Structures are given as C-alpha cells and as structure tokens.
Amino acid sequence: MGLLTALAFGAGAAGTVAAAPAVLAVVGFTSAGIAAGSIAASLMSFSAVASGGGVVAGSTVAIIPTIGAVGVSGVAAAASSGVGLLVGLLI
C-alpha cells in the first residue's frame, strides 16, 4: 500500500467520525430526541412492530438515539472510523 493510499484511508476514517453527528441529525436522531416523520421515526416504528410492540434494549435502533442526544463517544468514534476505513478498502 502506497503512502497516498494510506492517507486516503485515514482521511476516510476521519471524515466518517466528523460526519457522524451531522448524518444522524439529518436522518432524525437529534439532541432533542427522534424527529417526528423522519427516517429515524420510521426505523423506530419498524423495529417496534418487528419485535412485537417494543424496541429491544441494546438494539441498534435503541442505541443510536443516545448517540444523537449526547454525541459520539470515543468507542463510537473508533467504530465509525473503522467502518470508514473498511469502505475505503472496498472502494
């Protein structure tokens, strides 16, 4: 792997971390909660129906609102940068 490729992967990982809060807000996971009529609201509804009436604790749909409300933790930042790096490798 060349230096330019490594820099591109690093930039992709950093960009993923930087973009995560903005993307979550656009989808509807805001600091005030899930926005009515948003994609986030649809995901929450689908999850509740699929699990028989409630969102399963610990599921992705249950965790993402917390990230939207309080921000991205170090662990979440590392995970999302890892996803960005993986996408960079696949491209």
PyMOL commands that set and color helices and strands:
alter all, ss='L'
color gray80, all
select helices_A, chain A and resi 3-27+39-50+60-70+74-90
alter helices_A, ss='H'
color red, helices_A
select strands_A, chain A and resi 29-30+33-34
alter strands_A, ss='S'
color yellow, strands_A
deselect
rebuild
show_as cartoon
